[in-house]
Amino acid sequence: MPDRKSILVVEDDAIIARDIQQTLQRLGDAVPRPAYTGDQACRAVQASAPDLLLMDEPFSSLDVALR
């Protein structure tokens, strides 16, 4: 099995975030607890340095990236 990629899900709707998390985990990716706010996303990125951020449209990825 290839290396598992770490994907951080950033989604303000808990049901959608959990569904995405479970789907990605079933596909073999490492998916930590989802972030529900931009601040949570920033802290999670600093703590775990994921390979990929999967963000909901209302979140400004540029705003998160600049923090």
C-alpha positions in Angstrom: 0.0 0.0 0.0 1.4 3.4 -0.9 2.1 6.0 1.8 -1.0 7.3 3.4 -1.6 11.0 2.8 -2.7 13.2 5.6 -5.8 15.3 4.7 -7.3 18.0 6.9 -11.0 18.5 6.4 -12.2 22.1 7.1 -16.0 22.3 7.1 -18.4 24.2 9.3 -21.1 21.5 9.0 -20.2 18.7 11.4 -22.3 16.1 9.6 -20.7 16.8 6.2 -17.2 17.0 7.8 -17.6 13.6 9.4 -19.0 12.1 6.2 -16.0 13.4 4.2 -13.6 12.2 7.0 -15.0 8.7 7.0 -15.0 8.5 3.2 -11.4 9.5 3.0 -10.4 7.1 5.7 -12.1 4.2 3.9 -10.0 5.2 0.8 -6.9 4.8 2.9 -6.0 8.4 3.8 -5.0 9.6 7.3 -7.7 12.1 8.3 -7.4 13.8 11.7 -10.3 15.4 13.5 -12.0 17.9 11.1 -11.6 21.6 11.8 -14.8 23.6 11.9 -13.4 27.2 11.9 -10.5 29.0 10.3 -8.8 29.3 13.7 -9.1 25.5 14.3 -7.7 24.9 10.8 -4.7 27.1 11.5 -3.9 25.3 14.8 -4.4 21.9 13.1 -2.0 22.8 10.3 0.6 24.1 12.7 0.3 20.9 14.9 0.2 18.3 12.2 1.4 19.8 8.8 -1.1 17.8 6.7 -0.3 17.0 3.0 -3.6 18.5 1.8 -6.3 20.9 3.1 -9.8 20.1 1.9 -11.7 23.3 2.7 -15.4 24.4 2.4 -15.9 27.3 0.0 -16.9 29.9 2.7 -13.5 29.6 4.3 -10.9 31.8 2.7 -7.9 29.5 2.0 -5.8 32.6 1.5 -6.8 33.9 4.9 -5.9 30.6 6.5 -2.6 30.4 4.6 -1.5 33.9 5.6 -2.0 33.3 9.4 
